[in-house]
Amino acid sequence: MDPNDEQLVRLCKQQLPYDATAFEVLLRRYEKIVFRSCERYLRNEQEAEEACQDAFLRVFHGLPSFEGRAKFRTWLFRIVINVCATRFAKVSRRAGEHREYAETTAAEMAVGYEPKPMDFADVNGVIGEGLDMLSPDDRQILILRHIGELSFDELAATLELGLSAAKMRLYRAEQRLKTAYDSAAKESEQ
């Protein structure tokens, strides 16, 4: 019989940092869903791998002080979203700096050469394009619900919202995604 998250967290608190057996079980239990969430949020496999590692490293170091006021899964996804948001902002800044440098260099060289800006590959086709059109908050809640597979209660706790507010925000994000999806689909047909 597999121990539940709470039992594993208790074991981690007893074992870490000298024995990581219980932590490895938690890691294996959540690594795929965390990676998929990071990949969907960041739209880049390499960035997602790094974000996933950063998130689990924070969990490793934070487990001894985890108080258990929220479920482990809720706490984990709060860390994942924070890591992804920080990394997304950093990558966006880097992409903007890269574009600015490319434009300046091309203008100075005046030979028509312009390096391509950092391109976060089209990971998920038209759905991915639709997600890219959304605000970070909308993208975040959709990823948590549909990729992270969080329940409404977990979603509300992770985002620090009331249950009805979380449901309404998810509903509105889904409506905006549908609109963005329809727009992206029309563009890809042309």
C-alpha positions in Angstrom: 0.0 0.0 0.0 1.4 3.4 -1.0 1.6 6.0 1.7 -0.4 9.2 1.1 1.2 12.6 0.7 0.8 13.5 4.4 2.6 10.3 5.5 5.4 10.9 3.0 5.8 14.5 4.2 6.1 13.3 7.8 8.7 10.8 6.7 10.6 13.5 4.8 10.7 15.7 7.9 12.2 12.8 9.8 14.6 11.7 7.1 15.8 14.8 5.3 18.5 15.8 4.5 20.4 12.6 5.2 17.9 10.1 3.7 15.8 11.2 0.7 13.8 7.9 0.2 10.4 9.4 1.1 11.2 12.6 -0.9 12.0 10.4 -4.0 8.6 8.9 -3.7 7.0 12.3 -3.7 9.2 13.4 -6.6 8.2 10.4 -8.7 4.6 10.8 -7.8 4.5 14.5 -9.0 7.3 14.9 -11.5 5.3 14.2 -14.7 2.4 16.5 -13.8 4.7 19.2 -12.6 6.8 19.0 -15.7 3.7 19.1 -18.0 2.5 22.2 -16.0 5.8 23.9 -16.3 6.0 23.1 -20.0 2.5 24.4 -20.7 3.2 27.6 -18.7 6.7 28.3 -20.2 6.1 26.8 -23.7 9.7 25.6 -23.9 10.9 22.1 -22.9 14.4 23.2 -21.6 12.9 26.1 -19.6 10.3 23.7 -18.2 13.0 21.2 -17.1 14.9 23.9 -15.3 11.7 25.2 -13.7 10.7 21.7 -12.6 14.1 21.2 -11.0 14.0 24.6 -9.3 10.5 23.8 -7.9 11.5 20.4 -6.5 14.7 21.9 -5.1 12.5 24.5 -3.3 10.3 21.7 -2.1 13.2 19.7 -0.8 14.5 22.7 1.2 11.1 23.8 2.3 9.7 20.5 3.5 11.2 20.7 7.0 9.3 23.9 7.6 6.1 22.8 5.8 3.4 23.3 8.4 0.6 21.3 6.6 -2.0 24.0 6.8 -2.7 23.3 3.1 -2.5 20.0 1.4 1.0 19.1 0.1 -0.3 19.1 -3.5 -1.6 22.7 -3.0 1.7 23.8 -1.5 3.6 22.1 -4.3 1.7 23.8 -7.1 1.9 27.2 -5.4 5.7 26.7 -5.6 5.5 25.5 -9.2 3.4 28.6 -10.2 5.8 31.0 -8.5 8.8 29.4 -10.1 7.2 29.4 -13.5 6.0 33.0 -13.2 9.5 34.2 -12.2 11.2 32.2 -15.0 8.6 33.4 -17.5 9.3 37.0 -16.6 13.0 36.5 -16.8 12.7 34.7 -20.2 10.4 37.4 -21.5 12.9 40.1 -20.4 15.7 38.1 -22.1 13.7 37.8 -25.3 13.0 41.5 -25.3 16.7 42.3 -24.7 17.6 39.9 -27.5 15.2 41.5 -29.9 16.4 45.0 -29.0 20.1 43.9 -29.5 19.2 42.2 -32.9 17.4 45.3 -34.1 20.3 47.6 -33.0 22.9 45.3 -34.5 21.1 44.9 -37.8 20.6 48.7 -38.1 24.3 49.3 -37.3 25.4 46.6 -39.8 22.9 47.8 -42.4 23.2 44.6 -44.3 19.8 43.3 -43.7 20.9 40.6 -41.3 18.6 40.2 -38.3 18.9 37.3 -35.9 15.6 35.7 -35.0 14.4 36.6 -31.5 14.1 33.9 -29.0 11.3 31.7 -30.1 9.5 29.5 -27.7 8.5 26.7 -30.0 4.9 26.0 -30.7 4.5 23.3 -28.2 0.8 22.8 -28.4 -0.4 24.0 -31.8 -3.5 26.3 -31.9 -4.3 25.7 -28.2 -0.8 26.9 -27.4 -1.3 29.9 -29.5 -4.6 30.6 -27.7 -2.9 30.2 -24.3 -0.2 32.7 -25.4 -2.8 35.3 -26.1 -4.1 35.1 -22.6 -3.0 37.0 -19.5 -0.6 35.2 -17.2 -3.4 34.9 -14.6 -5.7 33.2 -17.1 -2.9 30.9 -18.4 -2.0 30.1 -14.8 -5.5 29.0 -13.7 -6.1 27.0 -16.8 -2.8 25.2 -16.4 -3.4 24.4 -12.8 -6.9 23.0 -13.5 -6.4 21.2 -16.8 -2.7 20.2 -16.7 -2.1 20.1 -12.9 -5.5 18.5 -12.5 -6.2 20.4 -9.3 -9.7 20.1 -7.8 -11.7 23.3 -7.4 -10.8 23.3 -3.6 -7.1 22.8 -4.4 -7.3 25.5 -7.1 -8.8 28.0 -4.7 -6.3 27.2 -2.0 -3.3 27.4 -4.4 -4.4 30.8 -5.8 -5.6 32.0 -2.4 -9.1 32.6 -3.6 -12.5 31.7 -2.3 -14.1 28.7 -4.0 -16.7 30.6 -5.9 -14.1 33.2 -7.0 -11.8 30.4 -8.3 -14.7 28.8 -10.2 -15.7 32.2 -11.7 -12.1 33.0 -12.6 -11.6 29.6 -14.3 -14.9 30.0 -16.2 -13.9 33.4 -17.5 -10.4 32.1 -18.4 -11.9 29.2 -20.3 -14.2 31.6 -22.2 -11.2 33.9 -23.1 -9.2 30.8 -24.2 -12.1 29.7 -26.4 -12.2 33.2 -28.0 -8.4 33.2 -28.4 -8.5 29.6 -29.8 -11.1 30.6 -32.4 -8.9 33.6 -33.4 -5.8 31.5 -33.6 -7.6 28.7 -35.6 -8.8 31.3 -38.1 -5.3 32.7 -38.5 -3.8 29.3 -39.1 -6.4 28.5 -41.8 -5.3 31.6 -43.7 
